[in-house]
């Protein structure tokens, strides 16, 4: 084994020992009873092209976001539907409205409060870069969960 490899190995072992020592000093009750972090959360749900139907991955993202929010008080939910620049602007606005509505419905089905929703659609606004290229990753809905402690 060369000298550099030996030094690197000793350094890694030293770091591991320090990390394990720090974990050993934390009591189990501190880990189990750690307060929930109730900070605003932004989540993106992606769609297939020209579709407002949630994919399995989209449903999983929504379920995970809702699960994480359950430990908190949900002060508000914002959902904005987006579309890329492929197609007619009117059709893209309608598509982004449907995307926002499907995401809001899925969030409500997960048990998040219905009264505090703001649902909007941007269509293809902002979907073209200054150089004229379309942004295909705009086939999504953005969710902002405004969370506070209970």
Beta strands, then each sheet from edge to edge (+ up, - down):
strand 1: 41-46
strand 2: 73-82
strand 3: 117-123
strand 4: 140-148
sheet 1: 1+ 4- 2+ 3+
end
